[in-house]
Amino acid sequence: MRVLALGDTIFCYHIPMAMRTTFTLDKSLAEQARELGVNISAAARQGVASAVRAALAENDRAAYERQPEGADPFWIEAEAWSAE
């Protein structure tokens, strides 16, 4: 996290870290990507991000199926703080 102070105001911001990696791509696919102007690095980042989101969703669904949520007695008995 970076911190920037301007006068009496402090701004905190996060700079995402990147990790360099290498992967193997079929030659014909790489050639097609170049011919079509596809940014292979960006496409790879998007593909990995999509795969991670899908895996997280699957893991979340599997966890829910192992232990489904049920009614919580506390919330059944809780009263509203305002008129509804």
N, C-alpha and C positions, 0 to 999 in steps of 0.2 A: 504494500500500500504506500502510495506517495502522499505527502502532505504539502500543501501550498498555503502560505499565509499572505493575505492581502489586507493590510490594515488590521482591523479587529475581527476580520472574517477568516476562518480556517476552512480550506477545502480539502477533503480526503478523496482520493480516487484510486482506482485499481487498474493497473496495466496488466492485461493477460499475458502470461508467459507462453512462449511457443517452444516446441521441441522439434528439432530437425530429425527426420526419419527417412528411410529409403524403402521403396517397395518395388517389386517387379511387375511390369506391365507387358502384356503381349505386344510384340512388335507391330502387328497389323492394327491393333487398337490405338497404339500410340501414334502411328502414322495418320489414322483417320482423325484423331483428335487434333493433330497439328493442321491437317488440311481444313478442318472445320473451324479452326480458331478456338478450340476448347482450351481453357486454362487448366492444365492437368493438376497443378497444385491446388487450385481452388476446388476443383471437382473432387479431389481426394479428401480435402478437409470436409466438404459437404457430405461426402459419402460416409466418412467415419463418424461425423456428428449424427447423421441419420441412423446409422447402425447402433450407436450408443443410446440414442433416444429410444429406439425400438427395444433394445436389451433392457433398459431401465423400466420401460412400460411392462415388458414381459415379466421381469422380476417382481414388480409391484403387484401385478395380477396374480402371480404364483404365491406370493406372500399372503395376499388377501384370501386366496382359495385355501391355503393352509390354516389360516386363522381369520375367519370372516368377522367383520365388526358386528356387534350386537347392540341392543339397547343398553344404555348406561343408566343404572338406577339413579345416579346423582342428577343427571339431566332430566330424568322423568319427574323427580321431586323438586327441581329448581323452580323458583318463581321468577317471573319477568320483573325487571327493574322499572319498567314503564308500562303505562296502560297500552294494551294492544287492541 
